[in-house]
Amino acid sequence: MSLSERQAACLYDIAKIEERLRKAQLYDSLSELRRLLRITMTLHVYKKELGPGQRPSTRARSLVSRFQHKTQIVVGRYRRARLALLSLDPSPEWQHSLRELNNADITFPHRESAKNQTEGKRSISWIWSSRGKFLT
């Protein structure tokens, strides 16, 4: 639907309200994604500390798998909300802070996640430097 068609069909600036909702949904999804990645990273450390043994290893693997599944749900939510916002507001103003989320962007903010990279060459994914903000 074009902007003029949307303005003619929508009452009470419903498109602007949905635009604010989608931006809030994107920032909320990024925050949740960072939280889930930190938990998953901690579970990997916990799994290493458990040492050998089938029962502890299976339990830890199950926990990691559960949080990876939750992470994929949040990633899907972010991607759908971004597509909806792109159809509402294709302007590039908001796109520098709410970028397209690629699989390569979903990384831990940890040194072990950047294998084969020296400290000067290692870069942290944009999801860790993006700041959420409340919209007016």
Buried (B, 14 or more C-beta within 10 A) or exposed (E): EEEEEBEEEBEEEEBEEBBBBBBBBBBBBBBBBBBBBBBBBEBBEBBEEEEEEEEBEEBBEEBBEEBBEBBEEBBEBBBEBBEBBBEBBEEEEBBEBBBEBEEEBBBBBEEEBBEEEEEEEEEEBBBEEBEBEEEE
